[in-house]
Amino acid sequence: MNRYGLIGYPLTHSFSKKYFADKFEREGITNARYDLYEMADVATHLPDLLQSPGLRGLNVTIPHKQAVLPFLNRLDSSAQKVGAVNVIRVEADGSLTGYNSDYYGFRQSLEEWVRSQHPAVQSLADFFEGALVLGTGGASKAVVAALSDLGIRYKLVSRTAAPGGLTYNDLPGQLAQYPLIINCSPVGTYPNVTQAPDLPYTELTANHWLYDLVYNPAETVFMRQALDRGAQALNGYRMLVLQAEKAWSIWNETR
């Protein structure tokens, strides 16, 4: 039995196990299982998990996308570009390679979303004057790498000041400059469904596009604030699907 799974903390919000269970049934894959491994500290729990018989690969989510780096033998170019890992492949010799499929999932889902509304758009850099990236964790690193490659100007937003970035206190009066706003933080994730990033939502207009990487709940308060003002809003489910399928292909490439 080939084993796969997700490590992170907490995992009560995760759809990954159901996604892969449905995939295995739909595609007639009978020699695989996918489990959730909730762990607050990778240093304490990951070494034992890596010794599990039949383990072929792991997904990595908040807050461990950088914490797993010391356990890996090498990084794929995708992980090197981002500086964070969300896919671990166990090689035939037992060594570990880190990848980042978040980059792929975010970039493709953003391009699909815009072109579903504006098919003639050629350059997202021309379409979006600028972007705000909320949060500075592992997910935001993948988003920033994708925005950079697309040529979209961006600012990082966090609770504390960082070089070249903004704090939430800096945002009033600024949203008109940033039609694309991406929530890369876990704020609003189930079970904390009444929470939302601290934005001046009254400044949103129909020209704004709000992308919430959160996918549980399907419609977050962040998204509702946008929709109520005629803006576009998207949750992270499509990104989840794209990055999950990319992870599956990584795990099952010829070893």
Residue, then its C-alpha position, 0 to 999 in steps of 0.5 A: m500500500n502506497r501511503y500519502g498524507l498531509i502534515g500541518y496544524p491544525l487540520t480541522h479545516s482540510f479537504s485534502k483527505k476527502y479530495f484524494a479519497d474521491k480521486f482514488e475511487r473515481e480513478g480506480i486507484t486501489n493501492a493508495r491511502y491518504d491520511l492527515y497527520e496533525m502535528a504542532d512541531v515537526a521536529t518532534h513528530l516528522p522523523d517517525l512519520l518519515q519512517s512509515p512503511g510505504l510512505r511515498g509523499l506528503n503535502v505540507t501546510i500551515p505552519h510547516k512550509q519552511a520548518v520542513l526544510p532542514f529535513l530534506n535532502r534537496l529542493d526542486s527548482s520550484a521550492q528554490k524559487v519560492g523558499a518554501v515547500n508544500v510537497i515532499r517526495v520520498e525517493a526510491d533510496g529514501s531521500l527526500t525532495g521538496y517541491n512547491s506546487d502552490y506556485y503552480g496552483f495559484r498562478q494557473s487559477l489566477e490566470e483562469w479566473v481573470r480570463s473567464q471574465h475577460p478572455a481577451v486579456q493578454s497580460l495580467a501585469d497590464f490588467f492589474e495596476g498592483a496587488l496587496v498580499l496579506g500575510t508573510g508565511g509560506a503560502s504568500k511566498a508562492v504567491v509573491a513568486a507567481l506575481s513576480d513572474l507575471g510582472i504584477r507589482y505587489k506589496l506585502v501586508s503584515r501586522t508588524a512593519a517589514p522592509g518595503g511592506l505595509t502594515y494593516n494600519d497603513l491601508p486606509g486610503q490605499l486600496a484604490q492603488y491595488p485592485l488585486i488583494i490576496n489573502c494568504s493568511p489563515v484568518g477566516t478559516y473554519p472554525n473561525v468563520t466570522q473573522a476577516p483580515d483588517l482592511p478598510y472594506t468600504e474602499l472596495t469598488a467594482n474594480h477590485w478582485l479579492y482572492d482568498l486562499v482560504y477554501n473552508p468556508a467556501e465563502t469567507v467574510f473577506m469574500r462577502q465584503a467584496l461581493d457586497r460592493g460589486a467586486q470579484a471574489l474567489n476562494g482557494y478551492r481551485m488552487l487546492v485542486l490544481q496543487a493537489e493534482k500537481a503533487w500527485s504527478i510529482w509523487n508518481e513520476t518514474r522513480 
